[in-house]
Amino acid sequence: MQHRSNVVLFGEMGSGKSSIVNLVMGLDHDVAKTSSGASSCTLDARHYDVTIQGRDFRIFDTVGLNEPQSLRDPDCLIGAINKAYRLVKFLSDTGGINLLVFCVRRGRITTNMQQNYMLFHDFLCYKKVPIALVVTHLEHEEKMEDWWLYNNPHFTECGIQTVGHACITAKREFSDRYEASRQAVHDLLVAHGRGVGFTQERVSWVAELFQKLLDFVGVHPRIDSIKVRAQKLREYGLREEEIAALLVKITAMDEDMALVKPLRPHVFHTLLRGRRSTHM
């Protein structure tokens, strides 16, 4: 039975992920819908199966964390962790992640782009999954590939390392370039999507992911007391009700992630006020 490669597309909202899926699928109608109105604090994914040059691929189109302030919202933070966990759990059960495809729109490298790269490359995949780059919206360049020649050094300076790239347009009205772009992305997937799929033991992975995401706001759940966590979140700018809600959610996550026994909300409010509690 032929091995199917799992490929995860990620990038900022508006980078063209869904358009790349439609390009790869090669149909005369869209199978992936754009997500311009999607929430900026979700980590959802839809998948599409396709055969390219005799190889089977499952392409995952993700909606990632697109605004840094989303990590200040407890629901966004916990929701992202839970959805990341479900995505990696599903991929681990179906062969792992073979390739990450970082989708970027032509233009300068933004902080959000770098955060998306770190989230998938460093946090989700422990730097163990190769990343290919697809640059979109290049239809007006004299030669699309020239964009990479001029801009490659900027990616290196920002610590964005890739195993390959494709400079493309995903707009059908540019028919000649559209077909060339499809071939370029197909070649990229076939060349770099053959490795052993990355999997991770889920309980330890999700606990470490959880800790890394909280490191964004300076919280160390395995080390800090609840009072220390609360103070760090307070320094980050969260309101008291947001802090209490986040701390409740931290310890009330599913049993795979439980680092301490869940506490009731009123206990957190008591601890935030510096009072002692006998609840265990």
C-alpha positions as CSV (number, residue, x, y, z in Angstrom):
1,M,0.0,0.0,0.0
2,Q,1.4,3.4,-1.0
3,H,2.3,5.8,1.7
4,R,0.3,9.0,1.7
5,S,2.2,12.2,2.6
6,N,0.6,14.7,5.0
7,V,1.4,18.3,4.1
8,V,0.4,21.2,6.3
9,L,-0.1,24.7,4.7
10,F,0.3,27.6,7.1
11,G,0.7,31.3,7.0
12,E,-0.9,34.7,7.7
13,M,-4.5,35.3,6.7
14,G,-4.5,36.6,3.1
15,S,-1.3,34.8,2.2
16,G,-3.2,32.6,-0.3
17,K,-3.3,29.2,1.4
18,S,-6.8,28.2,0.1
19,S,-5.9,29.5,-3.4
20,I,-2.8,27.3,-3.3
21,V,-5.0,24.3,-2.4
22,N,-7.2,25.1,-5.4
23,L,-4.1,25.5,-7.6
24,V,-2.7,22.1,-6.5
25,M,-6.0,20.3,-7.0
26,G,-6.1,21.4,-10.6
27,L,-9.9,21.7,-10.9
28,D,-11.8,24.3,-12.8
29,H,-13.7,25.2,-9.6
30,D,-12.7,26.1,-6.1
31,V,-12.7,23.3,-3.5
32,A,-11.1,25.4,-0.7
33,K,-12.8,28.6,0.3
34,T,-10.8,31.6,1.4
35,S,-11.0,32.6,5.0
36,S,-10.8,36.4,5.0
37,G,-13.5,36.6,7.6
38,A,-12.2,33.9,9.9
39,S,-11.3,34.5,13.5
40,S,-7.6,35.4,14.0
41,C,-7.3,33.2,17.1
42,T,-8.2,29.8,15.6
43,L,-6.0,26.9,14.6
44,D,-8.5,25.0,12.4
45,A,-7.6,22.8,9.4
46,R,-9.4,21.3,6.5
47,H,-7.9,18.6,4.4
48,Y,-7.9,17.7,0.7
49,D,-6.6,14.5,-1.0
50,V,-4.8,14.7,-4.3
51,T,-2.4,12.5,-6.4
52,I,0.6,14.3,-7.9
53,Q,3.0,12.5,-10.2
54,G,1.8,9.2,-8.9
55,R,2.2,10.1,-5.2
56,D,-0.7,10.5,-2.8
57,F,-0.9,13.7,-0.7
58,R,-3.3,14.9,1.9
59,I,-3.1,18.7,2.0
60,F,-4.1,20.5,5.2
61,D,-5.3,24.1,4.9
62,T,-4.9,25.8,8.3
63,V,-6.3,29.0,9.7
64,G,-3.6,30.1,12.1
65,L,-2.9,32.7,14.7
66,N,-2.8,35.9,12.7
67,E,-2.8,38.6,15.4
68,P,-0.3,38.8,18.3
69,Q,-3.0,40.2,20.6
70,S,-5.0,36.9,20.2
71,L,-2.6,35.4,22.7
72,R,-3.9,37.9,25.3
73,D,-7.4,36.4,25.1
74,P,-7.7,33.3,27.3
75,D,-10.2,31.7,25.0
76,C,-7.9,32.2,22.0
77,L,-4.9,30.9,23.8
78,I,-6.6,27.8,25.2
79,G,-8.5,27.3,22.0
80,A,-5.3,27.4,19.9
81,I,-3.7,24.8,22.2
82,N,-6.7,22.5,22.0
83,K,-7.0,22.8,18.2
84,A,-3.2,22.3,17.8
85,Y,-3.4,19.2,19.9
86,R,-6.3,17.8,17.9
87,L,-4.5,18.5,14.6
88,V,-1.3,16.8,15.7
89,K,-3.2,13.9,17.2
90,F,-5.0,13.3,13.9
91,L,-1.8,13.6,11.9
92,S,0.1,11.3,14.4
93,D,-2.6,8.7,13.9
94,T,-2.4,8.9,10.1
95,G,1.4,8.8,9.5
96,G,2.6,12.1,10.9
97,I,3.6,15.4,9.2
98,N,5.8,15.0,6.2
99,L,6.1,18.6,5.1
100,L,5.2,22.1,6.2
101,V,4.5,24.6,3.5
102,F,4.9,28.2,4.6
103,C,2.7,30.5,2.4
104,V,3.6,34.1,2.2
105,R,2.4,37.0,0.2
106,R,5.0,39.1,-1.7
107,G,6.1,42.1,0.4
108,R,8.1,42.6,3.5
109,I,8.5,40.0,6.2
110,T,6.2,40.9,9.1
111,T,6.2,40.0,12.8
112,N,3.1,37.9,12.3
113,M,4.9,35.9,9.6
114,Q,7.8,35.2,11.9
115,Q,5.4,34.2,14.7
116,N,3.5,31.8,12.4
117,Y,6.8,30.3,11.3
118,M,7.9,29.8,15.0
119,L,4.5,28.4,16.0
120,F,4.6,25.6,13.4
121,H,8.3,25.0,12.9
122,D,9.5,25.4,16.5
123,F,6.5,24.8,18.7
124,L,4.3,22.3,16.8
125,C,7.0,20.3,15.1
126,Y,10.2,20.7,17.2
127,K,12.2,21.8,14.2
128,K,12.0,18.3,12.9
129,V,9.7,18.8,9.8
130,P,11.1,20.4,6.6
131,I,9.6,23.6,5.5
132,A,9.0,24.6,1.9
133,L,8.1,28.2,1.0
134,V,5.5,29.3,-1.5
135,V,5.4,33.0,-2.3
136,T,2.1,34.2,-3.8
137,H,0.8,37.3,-5.7
138,L,3.8,37.5,-8.1
139,E,1.7,37.7,-11.3
140,H,3.0,41.2,-12.0
141,E,6.7,40.4,-11.7
142,E,8.6,40.3,-15.0
143,K,10.0,37.0,-13.9
144,M,8.4,35.5,-10.8
145,E,11.5,33.6,-9.8
146,D,13.5,36.9,-9.7
147,W,11.6,37.9,-6.6
148,W,13.3,35.1,-4.6
149,L,16.7,36.1,-5.9
150,Y,16.3,39.5,-4.4
151,N,14.5,38.6,-1.2
152,N,16.1,35.3,-0.2
153,P,18.6,37.1,2.1
154,H,15.9,38.7,4.1
155,F,14.4,35.4,5.0
156,T,17.8,34.1,6.1
157,E,18.3,37.3,8.3
158,C,14.9,36.6,10.0
159,G,15.9,33.0,10.8
160,I,13.4,31.5,8.3
161,Q,15.0,28.4,6.9
162,T,13.5,26.4,4.0
163,V,14.3,23.3,2.0
164,G,12.9,24.7,-1.2
165,H,10.6,27.4,-2.7
166,A,8.1,28.2,-5.4
167,C,7.3,31.7,-6.7
168,I,3.8,31.7,-8.0
169,T,0.5,33.3,-8.8
170,A,-2.7,31.5,-7.8
171,K,-5.0,33.7,-10.0
172,R,-6.6,31.9,-12.9
173,E,-6.8,35.0,-15.1
174,F,-3.1,34.8,-15.6
175,S,-3.5,31.4,-17.3
176,D,0.1,30.8,-18.5
177,R,1.6,31.7,-15.2
178,Y,-1.1,29.8,-13.4
179,E,-0.2,26.6,-15.1
180,A,3.5,27.2,-14.5
181,S,2.7,27.9,-10.9
182,R,0.8,24.6,-10.5
183,Q,3.8,22.7,-11.9
184,A,6.2,24.5,-9.6
185,V,4.1,23.7,-6.5
186,H,3.6,20.1,-7.6
187,D,7.4,19.7,-8.1
188,L,8.0,21.2,-4.7
189,L,5.7,18.8,-2.9
190,V,7.0,15.7,-4.7
191,A,10.6,16.7,-4.0
192,H,10.3,17.5,-0.3
193,G,7.2,15.6,0.9
194,R,8.8,12.1,0.9
195,G,10.4,12.0,4.3
196,V,9.4,10.1,7.4
197,G,6.3,11.7,8.9
198,F,6.9,13.5,12.2
199,T,5.0,12.2,15.1
200,Q,5.1,13.0,18.8
201,E,4.0,11.2,21.9
202,R,0.8,13.3,22.6
203,V,0.7,13.7,26.3
204,S,4.3,15.1,26.6
205,W,4.0,17.0,23.4
206,V,0.8,18.9,24.4
207,A,2.2,19.7,27.8
208,E,5.4,21.1,26.3
209,L,3.4,23.0,23.7
210,F,1.2,24.4,26.4
211,Q,4.3,25.6,28.3
212,K,5.9,27.1,25.3
213,L,2.7,29.1,24.4
214,L,2.5,30.4,27.9
215,D,6.1,31.4,27.7
216,F,4.8,34.1,25.3
217,V,3.4,35.8,28.4
218,G,6.1,34.7,30.7
219,V,4.2,32.0,32.6
220,H,5.8,28.7,33.5
221,P,3.0,26.3,34.6
222,R,5.2,23.6,35.9
223,I,7.3,25.9,38.1
224,D,5.3,29.0,39.0
225,S,2.7,29.1,41.8
226,I,-0.7,30.4,40.9
227,K,0.1,33.7,42.4
228,V,3.3,34.0,40.4
229,R,1.5,33.1,37.2
230,A,-1.2,35.7,37.9
231,Q,1.4,38.4,38.5
232,K,3.1,37.6,35.2
233,L,-0.1,37.7,33.3
234,R,-1.0,41.0,35.1
235,E,2.3,42.5,34.0
236,Y,1.5,41.4,30.4
237,G,-1.6,43.6,30.6
238,L,-4.5,41.2,31.1
239,R,-7.4,42.3,33.2
240,E,-8.1,40.5,36.5
241,E,-11.2,38.7,35.1
242,E,-9.1,37.6,32.1
243,I,-6.4,36.3,34.4
244,A,-8.8,34.4,36.5
245,A,-10.5,32.9,33.4
246,L,-7.1,31.9,31.9
247,L,-5.9,30.3,35.1
248,V,-9.2,28.3,35.4
249,K,-8.8,27.1,31.9
250,I,-5.2,26.2,32.4
251,T,-6.0,23.6,35.0
252,A,-9.3,22.5,33.6
253,M,-8.0,21.3,30.3
254,D,-8.6,17.7,29.2
255,E,-6.9,14.9,31.2
256,D,-4.0,14.6,28.8
257,M,-2.9,18.1,29.6
258,A,-3.7,18.2,33.3
259,L,-0.7,19.3,35.2
260,V,-2.5,19.9,38.5
261,K,-6.0,19.0,39.7
262,P,-8.6,21.4,38.4
263,L,-9.6,24.2,40.8
264,R,-12.9,26.0,41.1
265,P,-13.0,29.6,39.9
266,H,-13.7,31.1,43.3
267,V,-10.4,29.5,44.5
268,F,-8.4,31.4,41.9
269,H,-10.1,34.7,42.9
270,T,-9.1,34.0,46.5
271,L,-5.5,33.3,45.5
272,L,-5.4,36.4,43.3
273,R,-6.3,38.4,46.4
274,G,-3.4,36.8,48.3
275,R,-5.6,34.8,50.7
276,R,-4.9,31.3,51.7
277,S,-7.1,28.4,50.7
278,T,-7.2,24.9,52.0
279,H,-8.7,23.5,48.7
280,M,-6.5,20.8,47.1
